[in-house]
Amino acid sequence: MFSSTNVSKEFVVNNRRSTKLKIIPYIGCKAGFSYIFDEILPAEFDNHLYDIFGGGGSFAFYACARYGAKRVTYNDNNPVVVNLIQHLQCEPHKLWSLYNEHYKQSSEQHFYDVRTQNLESGVDGAANFLYLAKNAFSGKIRFNRKNRFNSSVRKHSRCPKLDLGDLLQLSETIQELTIVNKDYTEFSAVTNALVYLDPPYFNNSNRHYNSVIDLQEFNRFLRTIETNNKIVLSEQNEPAVFGLPDSYSVCLVILKRSLQYVTQSQSREMIAFNF
Ligand SMILES: C[S@@+](CC[C@H](N)C(=O)[O-])C[C@H]1O[C@@H](n2cnc3c(N)ncnc32)[C@H](O)[C@@H]1O
């Protein structure tokens, strides 16, 4: 577990902070981190920003709202989440009406039926995944190695309504966002940008994502891009495992009632940045 050595600042994140810059609950979601980003990111930034392990999109959405979507790239290697973000951007009305059909039919049986259907292409796939994500047990979205969504249904609660106005507003915010579906290593030539890195937690046996990342390979990637970019890194492990040079400041983030660890009252991670 993360020790407090060399920590320059401590932040507390409470899941209950509400934000409209969010579409689904997601394991490792950083929607509650916006006040941290407000504090650590440069007030003015004229270059490009990359959210390379984008997941539910919270950093990319934040960056679009703060710096303008034209300057932002969202990436994730999971085509299911990427397809949702793409259709949030280009077909929000249709996405909403298909979700509403699920809302009307929602039941345990319906959830498991939808789980067997297409989740990764077209607006139908996006609405199917949106429905599953919003009705998964404890908001825990999980994929197996074959990239099949395998969370169970949240019991004894009603399907949440989706507010059309909020959806349209978020869609508007990300209209000019660049959305890609690549492996993170394909971004090693990026320069003069701000790169947010929120990889799947290393050394964590809770397997929520479709793949795991090799720490040595990630560190080689980090060494390559950190010389020519502003880096922000979120992680649960000690900063030492990343061999971070002295140019980084490390802050401790205490997560209260985090989605990742609903069974614990709090967990901790770090946010490190080199500017
Ligand atoms: C901790 S989550 C990111 C959560 C995100 N910041 C949010 O607020 O929702 C890590 C993400 O990395 C993605 N991922 C895993 N391996 C990857 C790879 N090799 N390249 C790109 N993305 C990857 C996973 O699909 C997952 O969405």
The ligand as an SDF file (V2000), in Angstrom:
LIG
                    3D

 27 29  0  0  0  0  0  0  0  0999 V2000
   -8.1850    2.8080  -14.8450 C   0  0  0  0  0  0  0  0  0  0  0  0
   -9.1020    2.6280  -16.3510 S   0  0  0  0  0  0  0  0  0  0  0  0
   -9.2660    4.2930  -16.8990 C   0  0  0  0  0  0  0  0  0  0  0  0
  -10.4140    4.9960  -16.2310 C   0  0  0  0  0  0  0  0  0  0  0  0
  -10.6620    6.3770  -16.7830 C   0  0  0  0  0  0  0  0  0  0  0  0
   -9.6090    7.3180  -16.4410 N   0  0  0  0  0  0  0  0  0  0  0  0
  -12.0050    6.9250  -16.2980 C   0  0  0  0  0  0  0  0  0  0  0  0
  -12.0380    7.9670  -15.6300 O   0  0  0  0  0  0  0  0  0  0  0  0
  -13.0170    6.2750  -16.5740 O   0  0  0  0  0  0  0  0  0  0  0  0
   -7.9100    1.9620  -17.4620 C   0  0  0  0  0  0  0  0  0  0  0  0
   -8.3770    1.8410  -18.9100 C   0  0  0  0  0  0  0  0  0  0  0  0
   -7.2620    1.3970  -19.6930 O   0  0  0  0  0  0  0  0  0  0  0  0
   -7.7710    0.6170  -20.7720 C   0  0  0  0  0  0  0  0  0  0  0  0
   -6.6400   -0.1810  -21.2780 N   0  0  0  0  0  0  0  0  0  0  0  0
   -6.1680   -1.3720  -20.8120 C   0  0  0  0  0  0  0  0  0  0  0  0
   -5.1060   -1.7680  -21.5180 N   0  0  0  0  0  0  0  0  0  0  0  0
   -4.8810   -0.8140  -22.4750 C   0  0  0  0  0  0  0  0  0  0  0  0
   -3.9200   -0.6660  -23.5200 C   0  0  0  0  0  0  0  0  0  0  0  0
   -2.9730   -1.5900  -23.7180 N   0  0  0  0  0  0  0  0  0  0  0  0
   -3.9830    0.4350  -24.2970 N   0  0  0  0  0  0  0  0  0  0  0  0
   -4.9630    1.3640  -24.1140 C   0  0  0  0  0  0  0  0  0  0  0  0
   -5.9090    1.2690  -23.1450 N   0  0  0  0  0  0  0  0  0  0  0  0
   -5.8690    0.2030  -22.3200 C   0  0  0  0  0  0  0  0  0  0  0  0
   -8.8900   -0.2050  -20.1320 C   0  0  0  0  0  0  0  0  0  0  0  0
   -9.8100   -0.6470  -21.1150 O   0  0  0  0  0  0  0  0  0  0  0  0
   -9.4970    0.8140  -19.1530 C   0  0  0  0  0  0  0  0  0  0  0  0
  -10.5970    1.4620  -19.7400 O   0  0  0  0  0  0  0  0  0  0  0  0
  1  2  1  0
  2  3  1  0
  2 10  1  0
  3  4  1  0
  4  5  1  0
  5  6  1  0
  5  7  1  0
  7  8  2  0
  7  9  1  0
 10 11  1  0
 11 12  1  0
 11 26  1  0
 12 13  1  0
 13 14  1  0
 13 24  1  0
 14 15  1  0
 14 23  1  0
 15 16  2  0
 16 17  1  0
 17 18  1  0
 17 23  2  0
 18 19  1  0
 18 20  2  0
 20 21  1  0
 21 22  2  0
 22 23  1  0
 24 25  1  0
 24 26  1  0
 26 27  1  0
M  CHG  2   2   1   9  -1
M  END
$$$$
